[in-house]
Amino acid sequence: MEKLRASSLRKLKRLSGNSQTSLLSRVRELSKRWLPPPRLTTSQWADEYRRLSSETSAEPGRWQTSRAPYQREMMDAADDPSVEWVVIMSSAQVGKTEVINSIVGKHIHQDPCPILVVQPTLEMGQIWSRRFAVMARDTPVLKELISDPKAKDSGNTLLHKSYPGGSLNVAGSNSPAGLASRAIRIVGFDELDRSPPSAGTEGDPLTLAVKRTTTYPNRKIIVTSTPTIKGLSRIEAAFEATDQRRYFVPCPECGVFQPLEWKHIHWPEDRPHDAYYGCPHCGAVIDHVKKGPMLRAGEWRATAEASLPRSRGFHLNELYSPWRTWGEVAVAFLEAKSRPDTLRAWINTSLGVTW
């Protein structure tokens, strides 16, 4: 009888233990499902959640900020409470639009609010919206929040997407209707210098977009563009009102930090594909393959006092791009320099400076 009683007690303990374990597992599962995710910076969010599609990227799969390390501070500036304006003046091929995409994605998921993305034209806005829809489709945390516009009663369209806590609106800077209406907390204004000087008869499109943020004390205005003509370039004027940050990288030989500048690119005669960077401090010949470690060790440094309150400005040229070799940039220069129009395009889109 005692043996039977002891055996029964052991069974009851095992059952009780299994029940407690099952209950704890269930509680943990529900906690993961219902508790808000940990608050991350934009670059941390992108590394954790963002996915790239083969439809829109040559490098599909998990987003890696380490691929272009200079993007980290550009994205995270939008998380800094002391920063209201983020101004990016740069060349092509450095991922400035991707900075806007990550900021938008992070806010939809972790800090939902009304967002406006402005492209130079309505047609370009539609193209951006389709590309963002692909990003949202392939990024699970966004797919859960943004319903497919084709779904019945979704209420979403190509230029307007709703999600819990806010909405994403896409406009062309040539369309005054898209720049009016409701209040907006986050504005992403892409390719400012390619926007018309006036949205119809309403005036400057950037001013109209920024006007919609005035009721939000925690507003963010992200403005990007490759520059155009000196004296007429609006992105240059905006950048010069900021602290004008440049990305300093160390020479692998002498260790001196310096911004990458075109005047230090050289190549053997008739071999522009073999272009290299010449360190102005120690004379080291730096091959393109060393650029990756240089970028990873780099840091942004302010080079001016900002006149625009609560602003942070970033400038990049194509020499920093992990997707372009110094030789490719040199070849493009030689092809462009024979005509003023092609040289101007190269200076704007490769060096990221005005003509």
N, C-alpha and C positions, 0 to 999 in steps of 0.2 A: 504493500500500500504506500509506504514512504517513497519507494522508488518511482511509483506511478505519479505521486504528487510532485516530486522533484522534476520529473520529465515534463509534466504539464506546465510547471512554472517556467522552465527553460523555453518552452514553445511560446508561452505568453510574452516573455521578454523579447524573443526574436520577432514576434509579430508586432509588438509595440515599437521596437527599434525600427523595423521596416516601415511602419506607418509614419513614424517621425521623419525618417529619411525621405519618404515619398512626399510628405507635406513640405519639408524644407526645399526639396527640389522644385515643387510646384510654386512656392513663394518666390524662389529665385527666378524662375521662368517668367512669372507675372511681373516681377520687378524690372527685368530687362525689357519687357514689352511696354510697360506703362510709364516707367520713370523717364524723365527727359534725358537725352544723351549728354555726356559731359561737354561743356562749352570749350570749343577749340578755336585757335586762330584760323584764319582763312587758309594758310598754307598747310597747317595740320589737318584741317578738314579735307582739303584736296587730296593730300597723301593718304588719308584714311578711307575716303568714300568715293572720290571722283574716278570715273572710268572714261577712257578714250575709245572711240569707235574707229574701225577701219574705213568707214565712210567719210570721216572728217580728219583723220590723222594718219600720218605715215608711221606712227609708233603706237598702235592700238594697245589697250590694256590698262593697267593701273597707272594713274597719274603719279609722276615722280618729280617733285620740285627740285630735287638734286640734279635733274637733267639740265636745268637752267637756273642755277642757284640764285642769280640776281633777282629772280621773280619773287623770292620769299619775302623780302622787306617791302616790295612793291605791293604785294597782296595784303600783308599784315598791317600796312599803314592804315587800311580801312578799319582795323579793329582798335586802333589807338583812340581813346576818348579825347585826346588833345588835338586830334587831326580832323579837319572838316573837308579840306580840299586835297585830293591826290592828283597831281599833274604829271603825265608821262609824255615826254617828247622824245621820240626815238626813230630809228630806222625801221624798215620792214624786217621780217625774219627774226624777231626777238621775242615774240609772243605777248605783245601788249594787250591784244584783244582777249587772250586767254586769262589775263589778270582780271578783266571785267567778268568773264564767264565764271571764274572761281568765286569771286565776291558775290555774284548773284546766286550761285548755287548754295553757298554756305548760308546766306541769309534766308533763303527759302526753307532750308532744312532746320537751322538752329536759331534764327532770329527773324522770323517772318514779319514782313512789313510791306507797304506799297513800294514798288520798284519801277523805275522808268529807264529803258535803254534806248538811246537815240543814235541812229545811224545817219549818214549824210543825206540819203534819199529813202523814200518809202520802199522802193524796190530792194535796196541794200538792207533795210530793216527786215524785210520778209526773208531774205537770204540768211541773215543772222538768226532769225527766229527758228528757221528750219534746222540750222546747225545746232542751236541750243536744244531743240526738241530731241535731236539724236543724242546729245549729251545726257539729257534728263531720262531718256528711255534706257540708256545703258548704265546709268548710275542709280542703283536700286532705291536709295533713300529719297531720291527725287521722283522716281517713277511712282512711288507710293503716294506722293503728295499732289502731283500734277496729273490730272486725268487726260486721256487722249481726246483731242478736239473732235475726233470722229465718233467717239462714244456717245450714245444717246443721252441727252440732257446733261452733257458735261459743262455747258456754258462757256467753254474755252474756244478761242479762235486762234488764227495764226498770229495775230498781234495782241492778244489779250489772254492771259492764263491766270486762273484763280487757284489758290491753295489756302489751307487753313492759316488764318492770321494775316493774309495779304493778297497781293496780286502783282503780276508782272505785265507791264505794258511796253510795247515796242512802237517806236515812232520814227518817222523820217524828219530830218531837220527842215525839209522843204514843205512840211505839212503843218500849218498852224493848229489844226484841229487836234493833232496828236500831242501837241505841246501844251494844251490847255486842260481844263477840267479839274479833276480831283487832286488833293494834296499827295505828295510823294516824299518818302524819306530818303531813298537811295536813288541817285541819278548816275548812270554810266553813259557818258557822251563820247562816242568813238569817232575817230578821224575828224576832229574839229575843223582842220584846215580844208577839208573837202566838202564842208557844208556851205550852203549859200549864205551870203551876208544877212539875209532877211528871210524869215519864214512867211512867205506870201507878203502881205502888207503889215504884218504884226511886229516886225523888228527882229533883232538878233536872237537866233534860236537858243543859244546857250543861256542868255538872260531869261528867256521865257521858261526854259526847263528849270533853272535854278529858282525862279520865283515860286515854283510849286513846292519847294522844300521849306519855305520860311516858317511854317508852323511847327517844325520839328527841331528841337534844340540839339538832338543827336544826329542830325542829317549828315550824309556823306555825298560828296560830288567827285566822281572820278572822271577825269578828262584825259583822253589820249589822242595822239596824232603824229604822223610824220609831218614835218614842217614844209612850207612852200617858199614864198618869196619874202626876203627880208623887208621889214617895215609893214608888210601886209599880213604876215603869219600870226594868227591868233594864238596858236599853241606856243609859239616862241614868246609872245607877250605874257601869256599865263605862266610859262615856266620861269621867266625872268623875275616874276613877282614872288617866287618861292625861294626856298633855301638852296636850290640848284644842286641836288645831290648827283655825284658821279661815282661809278663803281671802280674802286681802286683794287688792283690785283698785285701780288708780289712777283717780282722777278725770280725765277727758279734758281738763279745763280747768286745774285747779291742780296735778294730779299727785300729790296726797296719797293714799297707800294706805290702804284702809279695808275692813272687811267689809261686805257688803250687808245692810242691816237694814230690816225692814218699816216702822219708824217714819219712814223717809225716803222712802217712796212717797207721792206726792201725785197728784191729778188735778183737772181743772177740774170745776166743779159739773155734775152730771148727765152727765158724760162719763168714766166709769171706764175705758173702752177706751183713752183717751188718757193713761193713767197714766204718770208719769215718775219718775225718781229725782232727789231734791234733794240735792246735795252739802252735808253739814253744815259743811264747812270754808270753802267759797267761795260757796255759794249757787247754783252752776251748775244749770241745768235739763238733765238728761241723758236723752235719748230712748232708747227700747229698742234702736234700731238700733246704738247705740254699745256695747251690752253685749258683743258678740263680741270687738272689740279689747280691751276691758277684761279679759275672761276670759283672753285669750291673753297678756296682760302680767301676770297675777296670780301670786301666790305664797302657799304655805301658811306660816303662822307659828304657832308654839306660843304659847299664852296662859297656861300653867300648868305647875307642876312635877308630873311623873307620880309617883303613889304605887305604881302597878303596874309592876314592873320590866319592862324591855325591851318597852314598849308605845308605840304611836303612835295617837292618836285624831284623827278628822276629823269636823267638823260642817258640814253644808250645808243651806240652805233653798231653796225653789223659785224664789227670785229669781235664782238662778244658772243655772237650767235653760235650755239653748239651745232647748228645745222648747216653752217657755211664755213669752209676753210678759208684761211687767209689767202691762199692761192686763188680760190674761186672769186673772192672779192677783187683781187688784183686783175684777173682776167676780165671781169666785168668793167672795171675802170678803163682798161685799155680799149675795150670795145666801145665804150661810151664817150671817150674824150674827144673824138674827132668832130662832134657836132654839138652846138650849144644846147639844143633841146634834150639830147640824150645825156649829156654831161649834167645838166640841171637835174634830170630825173635821178641820176646816180648819186649826186650830192644829197638830194632830199631823202632818198629811200635807202641809201647805204650808209652815209655818214650821219643822217638824222639831223642835219643843220639846214639853215635857209640858204637860198640861192641869192 
